Amino acid sequence: MHLIPTVDPDLLIAAETKVAEDMATEGPSDPTLSVVVALSGRCEPDEMIAISHRLSALANLLAGDEARGWTRKVEGKTYTLVHEDLLRAAATAPLKKVEMVRDLRFGPEIFDIALGATETSGTA
């Protein structure tokens, strides 16, 4: 089984932020371009590709109902806020390589990873 390499969570978050900003200001466009702009000079091209693939898998996850507890709709806006721990989990969760990018999917372990981070970062 071949896996998409894990990536630096801070780079994935920087890329996701740029994708969201570009979609909010310019409307739907190619998120890969936003990733390249956000990460130019900050990482190698192979890591940019891995980040782009991981963001695609995250988008597929968010399109379903499974991640509902990790997101929040913003009234009057077209975007959805995603919990930072889920974004960080998307950087490291196992992700199988597939033939078509549109078929990239995280398994249920992404939620275990995100939940583990949430539990250890609490202040209660």
DSSP file (Angstrom, degrees, kcal/mol; ACC not computed):
  #  RESIDUE AA STRUCTURE BP1 BP2  ACC     N-H-->O    O-->H-N    N-H-->O    O-->H-N    TCO  KAPPA ALPHA  PHI   PSI    X-CA   Y-CA   Z-CA
    1    1 A M              0   0    0      0, 0.0     2,-0.4     0, 0.0    95,-0.0   0.000 360.0 360.0 360.0 127.1    0.0    0.0    0.0
    2    2 A H        -     0   0    0     95,-0.2    95,-2.6     0, 0.0     2,-0.3  -0.811 360.0-159.4 -97.7 135.5    1.4    3.4   -1.0
    3    3 A L  B     -A   96   0A   0     -2,-0.4    93,-0.2    93,-0.3     3,-0.1  -0.851  23.9-112.8-115.5 149.4    0.7    6.4    1.2
    4    4 A I        -     0   0    0     91,-3.5    91,-0.4    -2,-0.3    46,-0.0  -0.633  52.1-103.6 -69.1 132.6    0.7   10.1    0.5
    5    5 A P        -     0   0    0      0, 0.0    -1,-0.1     0, 0.0     2,-0.1  -0.223  33.2-109.0 -60.6 149.2    3.6   11.4    2.7
    6    6 A T        -     0   0    0     86,-0.1     2,-0.3    -3,-0.1    86,-0.2  -0.371  39.0-155.2 -70.2 160.3    2.8   13.2    5.9
    7    7 A V        -     0   0    0     84,-2.4    -1,-0.0    43,-0.1    41,-0.0  -0.857  28.8 -79.5-135.3 167.4    3.4   17.0    5.9
    8    8 A D    >>  -     0   0    0     -2,-0.3     4,-2.1     1,-0.2     3,-0.6  -0.570  37.9-142.3 -67.3 120.8    4.1   19.8    8.4
    9    9 A P  H 3> S+     0   0    0      0, 0.0     4,-2.5     0, 0.0     5,-0.2   0.851  99.3  56.5 -57.0 -35.8    0.7   20.7    9.9
   10   10 A D  H 3> S+     0   0    0      1,-0.2     4,-2.1     2,-0.2     5,-0.1   0.864 107.4  48.5 -66.2 -34.4    1.6   24.4    9.9
   11   11 A L  H <> S+     0   0    0     -3,-0.6     4,-2.4     2,-0.2    -1,-0.2   0.902 110.6  50.7 -70.1 -40.5    2.3   24.4    6.1
   12   12 A L  H  X S+     0   0    0     -4,-2.1     4,-2.7     1,-0.2    -2,-0.2   0.920 111.6  48.1 -61.9 -42.5   -1.0   22.6    5.5
   13   13 A I  H  X S+     0   0    0     -4,-2.5     4,-2.4     2,-0.2    -1,-0.2   0.899 110.3  51.6 -65.4 -40.2   -2.9   25.2    7.6
   14   14 A A  H  X S+     0   0    0     -4,-2.1     4,-1.9     2,-0.2    -1,-0.2   0.910 112.7  46.0 -61.6 -42.0   -1.1   28.0    5.7
   15   15 A A  H  X S+     0   0    0     -4,-2.4     4,-2.5     2,-0.2    -2,-0.2   0.919 112.2  49.9 -66.9 -43.7   -2.1   26.5    2.4
   16   16 A E  H  X S+     0   0    0     -4,-2.7     4,-2.5     1,-0.2    -2,-0.2   0.888 109.4  52.6 -62.7 -38.7   -5.7   25.9    3.6
   17   17 A T  H  X S+     0   0    0     -4,-2.4     4,-2.6     2,-0.2    -1,-0.2   0.914 110.5  47.2 -62.6 -43.4   -5.9   29.5    4.8
   18   18 A K  H  X S+     0   0    0     -4,-1.9     4,-2.7     2,-0.2     5,-0.2   0.901 111.1  51.2 -66.7 -41.1   -4.8   30.8    1.3
   19   19 A V  H  X S+     0   0    0     -4,-2.5     4,-2.3     2,-0.2    -2,-0.2   0.941 112.9  46.2 -59.3 -47.0   -7.2   28.5   -0.5
   20   20 A A  H  X S+     0   0    0     -4,-2.5     4,-2.2     2,-0.2    -2,-0.2   0.912 112.8  49.5 -64.2 -43.3  -10.1   29.8    1.7
   21   21 A E  H  X S+     0   0    0     -4,-2.6     4,-2.1     1,-0.2     5,-0.3   0.929 112.1  48.1 -60.8 -45.6   -9.0   33.5    1.3
   22   22 A D  H  X>S+     0   0    0     -4,-2.7     4,-3.0     1,-0.2     5,-0.5   0.891 111.6  49.5 -64.6 -39.3   -8.8   33.1   -2.5
   23   23 A M  H  X5S+     0   0    0     -4,-2.3     4,-1.2    -5,-0.2    -1,-0.2   0.881 111.7  49.9 -66.5 -36.1  -12.2   31.4   -2.7
   24   24 A A  H  <5S+     0   0    0     -4,-2.2    -2,-0.2    -5,-0.2    -1,-0.2   0.855 123.0  30.2 -70.5 -34.4  -13.7   34.2   -0.6
   25   25 A T  H  <5S+     0   0    0     -4,-2.1    -2,-0.2    -5,-0.2    -3,-0.2   0.795 135.2  24.0 -95.7 -31.1  -12.3   37.0   -2.7
   26   26 A E  H  <5S-     0   0    0     -4,-3.0    -3,-0.2    -5,-0.3    -2,-0.2   0.497  99.4-127.2-114.5  -6.8  -12.1   35.5   -6.1
   27   27 A G     << -     0   0    0     -4,-1.2    -1,-0.3    -5,-0.5    -2,-0.1  -0.261  63.5 -10.4  82.0-177.7  -14.7   32.7   -6.1
   28   28 A P  S    S+     0   0    0      0, 0.0     2,-0.2     0, 0.0    -5,-0.0  -0.266  78.6 144.4 -57.0 131.4  -14.1   29.1   -7.1
   29   29 A S        -     0   0    0    -10,-0.1     3,-0.1     0, 0.0    -6,-0.0  -0.813  59.7 -55.9-148.9-170.5  -10.7   28.6   -8.7
   30   30 A D    >>  -     0   0    0     -2,-0.2     4,-1.0     1,-0.2     3,-1.0  -0.679  41.4-158.8 -79.0 111.1   -7.9   26.0   -8.8
   31   31 A P  H 3> S+     0   0    0      0, 0.0     4,-2.2     0, 0.0    -1,-0.2   0.771  87.4  68.6 -63.4 -23.9   -6.9   25.4   -5.2
   32   32 A T  H 3> S+     0   0    0      1,-0.2     4,-2.3     2,-0.2     5,-0.2   0.888  96.7  53.0 -62.2 -37.8   -3.6   24.0   -6.3
   33   33 A L  H <> S+     0   0    0     -3,-1.0     4,-2.4     1,-0.2    -1,-0.2   0.910 108.2  50.3 -62.7 -42.2   -2.6   27.5   -7.5
   34   34 A S  H  X S+     0   0    0     -4,-1.0     4,-2.6     2,-0.2    -2,-0.2   0.894 109.3  51.8 -62.1 -40.2   -3.4   28.9   -4.0
   35   35 A V  H  X S+     0   0    0     -4,-2.2     4,-2.1     2,-0.2    -2,-0.2   0.929 110.2  48.2 -62.0 -45.7   -1.3   26.2   -2.4
   36   36 A V  H  X S+     0   0    0     -4,-2.3     4,-1.3     1,-0.2    -2,-0.2   0.918 113.1  47.5 -62.4 -44.4    1.7   27.0   -4.7
   37   37 A V  H  < S+     0   0    0     -4,-2.4     3,-0.3     1,-0.2    -1,-0.2   0.924 114.0  47.8 -62.4 -44.3    1.4   30.7   -3.9
   38   38 A A  H  < S+     0   0    0     -4,-2.6    -1,-0.2     1,-0.2    -2,-0.2   0.840 122.2  33.1 -66.0 -33.7    1.1   30.1   -0.2
   39   39 A L  H >X S+     0   0    0     -4,-2.1     3,-2.8    -5,-0.2     4,-1.0   0.409  77.9 135.4-109.7   1.6    4.0   27.8    0.0
   40   40 A S  T 3< S+     0   0    0     -4,-1.3     4,-0.1    -3,-0.3    -3,-0.0  -0.307  85.9   5.0 -55.2 124.1    6.4   29.1   -2.6
   41   41 A G  T 34 S+     0   0    0      2,-0.4    -1,-0.3    -2,-0.1     3,-0.1   0.374 115.9  85.2  82.3  -4.6    9.9   29.1   -1.0
   42   42 A R  T <4 S+     0   0    0     -3,-2.8     2,-0.3     1,-0.2    -2,-0.2   0.632  98.6   2.4-103.2 -17.5    8.7   27.4    2.1
   43   43 A C  S  < S-     0   0    0     -4,-1.0    -2,-0.4   -32,-0.0    -1,-0.2  -0.969  82.5 -82.0-158.8 171.2    8.9   23.8    1.1
   44   44 A E    >>  -     0   0    0     -2,-0.3     4,-1.8     1,-0.1     3,-0.6  -0.401  43.1-110.2 -77.2 155.5    9.8   21.5   -1.8
   45   45 A P  H 3> S+     0   0    0      0, 0.0     4,-2.2     0, 0.0     5,-0.2   0.855 117.3  58.0 -54.7 -38.1    7.5   20.8   -4.7
   46   46 A D  H 3> S+     0   0    0      1,-0.2     4,-2.1     2,-0.2     5,-0.1   0.885 106.6  48.5 -62.3 -36.9    6.9   17.2   -3.6
   47   47 A E  H <> S+     0   0    0     -3,-0.6     4,-2.6     2,-0.2    -1,-0.2   0.868 108.1  54.7 -70.8 -35.2    5.6   18.5   -0.2
   48   48 A M  H  X S+     0   0    0     -4,-1.8     4,-2.7     2,-0.2    -2,-0.2   0.912 108.8  48.7 -60.6 -41.5    3.3   21.0   -2.0
   49   49 A I  H  X S+     0   0    0     -4,-2.2     4,-2.5     2,-0.2    -2,-0.2   0.925 111.2  49.2 -64.6 -44.2    1.8   18.1   -4.0
   50   50 A A  H  X S+     0   0    0     -4,-2.1     4,-2.4     2,-0.2    -2,-0.2   0.904 112.2  48.8 -62.0 -40.7    1.3   16.1   -0.8
   51   51 A I  H  X S+     0   0    0     -4,-2.6     4,-2.5     2,-0.2    -2,-0.2   0.922 110.6  50.5 -64.4 -44.4   -0.3   19.1    0.9
   52   52 A S  H  X S+     0   0    0     -4,-2.7     4,-1.9     1,-0.2    -2,-0.2   0.910 111.9  47.7 -60.0 -42.7   -2.6   19.6   -2.1
   53   53 A H  H  X S+     0   0    0     -4,-2.5     4,-2.3     2,-0.2    -1,-0.2   0.903 111.4  50.4 -65.4 -41.2   -3.6   16.0   -2.1
   54   54 A R  H  X S+     0   0    0     -4,-2.4     4,-2.2     1,-0.2    -2,-0.2   0.877 109.6  50.6 -66.4 -37.0   -4.3   16.1    1.6
   55   55 A L  H  X S+     0   0    0     -4,-2.5     4,-2.5     2,-0.2    -1,-0.2   0.864 109.0  52.4 -67.9 -34.6   -6.4   19.2    1.2
   56   56 A S  H  X S+     0   0    0     -4,-1.9     4,-2.1     2,-0.2    -2,-0.2   0.919 110.1  47.6 -64.6 -43.0   -8.4   17.5   -1.5
   57   57 A A  H  X S+     0   0    0     -4,-2.3     4,-2.1     2,-0.2    49,-0.4   0.886 111.6  51.1 -64.7 -37.9   -9.0   14.5    0.8
   58   58 A L  H  X S+     0   0    0     -4,-2.2     4,-2.8     2,-0.2    -2,-0.2   0.915 108.0  51.8 -65.0 -42.4  -10.1   16.9    3.5
   59   59 A A  H  X S+     0   0    0     -4,-2.5     4,-1.4     1,-0.2    -2,-0.2   0.903 109.5  50.3 -60.3 -40.9  -12.5   18.7    1.1
   60   60 A N  H  X S+     0   0    0     -4,-2.1     4,-0.6     2,-0.2    -1,-0.2   0.895 111.1  49.1 -63.9 -39.0  -14.0   15.3    0.3
   61   61 A L  H >< S+     0   0    0     -4,-2.1     3,-1.1     1,-0.2     6,-0.6   0.926 110.8  49.4 -64.1 -44.8  -14.4   14.5    4.0
   62   62 A L  H 3< S+     0   0    0     -4,-2.8    -1,-0.2     1,-0.3    -2,-0.2   0.741  99.5  66.9 -68.4 -22.9  -16.0   17.9    4.6
   63   63 A A  H 3< S+     0   0    0     -4,-1.4    -1,-0.3    -5,-0.2    -2,-0.2   0.732 101.0  58.0 -70.3 -21.5  -18.5   17.3    1.8
   64   64 A G  S << S-     0   0    0     -3,-1.1     3,-0.2    -4,-0.6    -3,-0.0  -0.237  96.2-106.0 -95.8-170.7  -20.0   14.5    3.7
   65   65 A D  S >  S+     0   0    0      1,-0.2     3,-1.6     2,-0.1     4,-0.2   0.568  96.1  89.3 -93.0 -11.2  -21.7   14.4    7.1
   66   66 A E  T 3  S+     0   0    0      1,-0.3     3,-0.4    -5,-0.2    -1,-0.2   0.820  91.4  43.4 -60.3 -33.4  -18.8   12.6    9.0
   67   67 A A  T >  S+     0   0    0     -6,-0.6     3,-2.5    -3,-0.2     4,-0.3   0.268  76.6 116.4 -96.7  11.0  -17.0   15.8    9.9
   68   68 A R  G X  S+     0   0    0     -3,-1.6     3,-1.2     1,-0.3    -1,-0.2   0.829  74.2  53.3 -51.2 -39.8  -20.1   17.7   11.0
   69   69 A G  G 3  S+     0   0    0     -3,-0.4    -1,-0.3     1,-0.2    -2,-0.1   0.580 107.0  53.6 -74.0  -8.5  -18.9   18.0   14.6
   70   70 A W  G <  S+     0   0    0     -3,-2.5    13,-2.9    13,-0.0     2,-0.3   0.313 105.0  62.0-106.0   5.6  -15.6   19.5   13.5
   71   71 A T  E <   -B   82   0B   0     -3,-1.2     2,-0.4    -4,-0.3    11,-0.2  -0.846  58.5-157.4-130.4 164.6  -17.0   22.3   11.4
   72   72 A R  E     -B   81   0B   0      9,-2.1     9,-3.1    -2,-0.3     2,-0.2  -0.957  16.2-136.9-145.2 124.7  -19.1   25.4   11.8
   73   73 A K  E     -B   80   0B   0     -2,-0.4     2,-0.6     7,-0.2     7,-0.2  -0.512  18.2-137.2 -74.1 147.6  -21.1   27.1    9.1
   74   74 A V    >   -     0   0    0      5,-1.1     3,-2.3     3,-0.2     5,-0.1  -0.946  23.5-117.6-111.3 118.9  -20.9   30.9    9.1
   75   75 A E  T 3  S+     0   0    0     -2,-0.6     3,-0.1     1,-0.3     0, 0.0  -0.273  97.3  11.1 -58.4 131.8  -24.3   32.6    8.6
   76   76 A G  T 3  S+     0   0    0      1,-0.3     2,-0.3     2,-0.0    -1,-0.3   0.475 110.8 100.1  80.6   2.2  -24.3   34.7    5.4
   77   77 A K    <   -     0   0    0     -3,-2.3    -1,-0.3     2,-0.2    -3,-0.2  -0.832  68.6-139.4-119.2 158.2  -21.0   33.3    4.2
   78   78 A T  S    S+     0   0    0     -2,-0.3     2,-0.2    -3,-0.1    -1,-0.1   0.480  78.6  79.9 -92.5  -3.2  -20.2   30.6    1.7
   79   79 A Y        -     0   0    0     -5,-0.1    -5,-1.1   -55,-0.0     2,-0.4  -0.599  66.4-139.8-105.9 166.7  -17.4   29.0    3.7
   80   80 A T  E     -B   73   0B   0     -2,-0.2     2,-0.3    -7,-0.2    -7,-0.2  -0.975  19.0-127.4-122.6 135.5  -17.3   26.6    6.6
   81   81 A L  E     -B   72   0B   0     -9,-3.1    -9,-2.1    -2,-0.4     2,-0.4  -0.649  22.7-152.9 -81.7 139.5  -14.9   26.9    9.5
   82   82 A V  E     -B   71   0B   0     -2,-0.3   -11,-0.2   -11,-0.2     5,-0.1  -0.946  23.1-108.3-117.1 133.4  -12.9   23.8   10.3
   83   83 A H    >>  -     0   0    0    -13,-2.9     4,-1.6    -2,-0.4     3,-1.0  -0.334  26.1-128.9 -58.6 134.6  -11.5   22.9   13.7
   84   84 A E  H 3> S+     0   0    0      1,-0.3     4,-2.7     2,-0.2     5,-0.2   0.835 106.2  59.8 -58.0 -35.3   -7.7   23.4   13.8
   85   85 A D  H 3> S+     0   0    0      1,-0.2     4,-1.9     2,-0.2    -1,-0.3   0.833 104.2  50.3 -66.2 -30.0   -7.2   19.9   15.3
   86   86 A L  H <> S+     0   0    0     -3,-1.0     4,-1.9     2,-0.2    -1,-0.2   0.886 110.0  50.5 -71.8 -38.1   -8.9   18.3   12.3
   87   87 A L  H  X S+     0   0    0     -4,-1.6     4,-0.8     2,-0.2    -2,-0.2   0.931 111.5  47.9 -61.8 -44.7   -6.6   20.4   10.0
   88   88 A R  H >X S+     0   0    0     -4,-2.7     3,-0.7     1,-0.2     4,-0.7   0.886 109.9  52.6 -63.9 -38.5   -3.6   19.2   11.9
   89   89 A A  H >X S+     0   0    0     -4,-1.9     4,-2.8     1,-0.2     3,-1.0   0.864 101.3  61.0 -64.7 -35.1   -4.8   15.6   11.7
   90   90 A A  H 3< S+     0   0    0     -4,-1.9    -1,-0.2     1,-0.2    -2,-0.2   0.753  99.1  58.2 -63.4 -22.9   -5.2   16.0    7.9
   91   91 A A  H << S+     0   0    0     -4,-0.8   -84,-2.4    -3,-0.7    -1,-0.2   0.763 122.2  20.8 -75.8 -25.3   -1.4   16.6    7.8
   92   92 A T  H << S+     0   0    0     -3,-1.0    -2,-0.2    -4,-0.7    -3,-0.1   0.571  90.1 112.4-124.1 -12.7   -0.5   13.3    9.4
   93   93 A A  S  < S-     0   0    0     -4,-2.8    17,-0.1    -5,-0.1    -4,-0.0  -0.324  80.6 -91.9 -64.1 145.3   -3.4   10.9    9.0
   94   94 A P        -     0   0    0      0, 0.0    13,-0.6     0, 0.0     2,-0.4  -0.331  47.5-176.4 -57.2 136.2   -2.8    7.9    6.8
   95   95 A L        -     0   0    0    -91,-0.4   -91,-3.5    11,-0.1     2,-0.2  -0.926  16.9-139.7-142.2 113.0   -3.9    8.7    3.2
   96   96 A K  B     -A    3   0A   0      9,-0.5     9,-0.3    -2,-0.4   -93,-0.3  -0.453  22.6-115.1 -73.5 140.1   -3.7    6.0    0.5
   97   97 A K        -     0   0    0    -95,-2.6     2,-0.3    -2,-0.2   -95,-0.2  -0.515  38.7-174.3 -68.8 141.7   -2.5    7.0   -3.0
   98   98 A V        -     0   0    0     -2,-0.2     6,-0.1     1,-0.1     3,-0.1  -0.862  36.0-112.4-133.0 168.1   -5.2    6.6   -5.6
   99   99 A E  S    S+     0   0    0     -2,-0.3     2,-0.4     1,-0.1    -1,-0.1   0.899 102.6  40.6 -69.6 -41.1   -5.4    7.0   -9.4
  100  100 A M  S >  S-     0   0    0      1,-0.1     3,-2.0    -3,-0.0     4,-0.2  -0.926  73.1-140.1-115.5 133.9   -7.6   10.1   -9.4
  101  101 A V  G >  S+     0   0    0     -2,-0.4     3,-2.1     1,-0.3    -1,-0.1   0.854 102.6  64.7 -57.6 -36.8   -7.2   13.0   -7.0
  102  102 A R  G 3  S+     0   0    0      1,-0.3    -1,-0.3    -3,-0.1    -3,-0.0   0.673  97.5  58.0 -62.7 -14.6  -11.0   13.2   -6.7
  103  103 A D  G <  S+     0   0    0     -3,-2.0    -1,-0.3     2,-0.0     2,-0.2   0.386  74.3 124.8 -96.1   2.7  -11.0    9.8   -5.1
  104  104 A L    <   +     0   0    0     -3,-2.1     2,-0.4    -4,-0.2   -44,-0.1  -0.463  35.7 171.7 -66.2 129.7   -8.7   10.7   -2.2
  105  105 A R        -     0   0    0     -9,-0.3    -9,-0.5    -2,-0.2     2,-0.3  -0.998  29.1-136.0-142.9 134.8  -10.4    9.8    1.1
  106  106 A F        -     0   0    0    -49,-0.4   -11,-0.1    -2,-0.4   -16,-0.0  -0.636  27.1-127.5 -80.3 148.1   -9.2    9.8    4.7
  107  107 A G    >   -     0   0    0    -13,-0.6     3,-1.7    -2,-0.3     4,-0.2  -0.331  36.5 -89.0 -83.7 176.3  -10.2    6.8    6.8
  108  108 A P  T >> S+     0   0    0      0, 0.0     3,-1.5     0, 0.0     4,-0.8   0.677 115.1  81.3 -63.4 -17.3  -11.9    7.1   10.2
  109  109 A E  H 3> S+     0   0    0      1,-0.3     4,-2.3     2,-0.2     5,-0.2   0.723  74.6  74.8 -63.4 -19.9   -8.6    7.3   12.0
  110  110 A I  H <> S+     0   0    0     -3,-1.7     4,-2.3     1,-0.2    -1,-0.3   0.875  95.2  50.8 -58.8 -34.9   -8.4   11.0   11.1
  111  111 A F  H <> S+     0   0    0     -3,-1.5     4,-2.8    -4,-0.2    -1,-0.2   0.866 107.5  52.0 -71.9 -35.5  -11.0   11.6   13.8
  112  112 A D  H  X S+     0   0    0     -4,-0.8     4,-2.3     2,-0.2    -2,-0.2   0.909 111.5  47.5 -63.9 -41.4   -9.0    9.6   16.4
  113  113 A I  H  X S+     0   0    0     -4,-2.3     4,-1.8     2,-0.2    -2,-0.2   0.934 114.6  45.6 -65.0 -46.2   -5.9   11.7   15.6
  114  114 A A  H  X S+     0   0    0     -4,-2.3     4,-2.2     1,-0.2    -2,-0.2   0.912 113.4  49.5 -64.2 -42.7   -7.9   15.0   15.8
  115  115 A L  H  X S+     0   0    0     -4,-2.8     4,-2.5     1,-0.2    -1,-0.2   0.893 107.8  54.3 -64.4 -39.8   -9.6   13.9   19.0
  116  116 A G  H  X S+     0   0    0     -4,-2.3     4,-1.5     1,-0.2    -1,-0.2   0.891 110.1  46.9 -60.5 -40.1   -6.3   12.9   20.6
  117  117 A A  H  X S+     0   0    0     -4,-1.8     4,-1.2     2,-0.2    -1,-0.2   0.882 111.1  52.1 -69.1 -38.0   -4.9   16.4   19.8
  118  118 A T  H  < S+     0   0    0     -4,-2.2     4,-0.5     1,-0.2     3,-0.3   0.909 108.3  50.8 -64.9 -42.3   -8.0   18.0   21.2
  119  119 A E  H >< S+     0   0    0     -4,-2.5     3,-0.6     1,-0.2    -1,-0.2   0.873 112.9  45.3 -64.2 -37.4   -7.8   16.1   24.5
  120  120 A T  H 3< S+     0   0    0     -4,-1.5    -1,-0.2     1,-0.2    -2,-0.2   0.658 111.7  51.4 -84.1 -14.1   -4.2   17.0   25.0
  121  121 A S  T 3< S+     0   0    0     -4,-1.2    -1,-0.2    -3,-0.3    -2,-0.2   0.388  84.4 116.9-102.0   4.7   -4.6   20.7   24.2
  122  122 A G    <   -     0   0    0     -3,-0.6    -3,-0.0    -4,-0.5    -4,-0.0  -0.229  52.1-154.7 -70.4 161.5   -7.5   21.4   26.5
  123  123 A T              0   0    0      1,-0.1    -1,-0.1     0, 0.0    -3,-0.0   0.191 360.0 360.0-121.0  14.2   -7.3   23.8   29.4
  124  124 A A              0   0    0      0, 0.0    -1,-0.1     0, 0.0    -2,-0.0   0.490 360.0 360.0 -68.9 360.0  -10.0   22.4   31.7
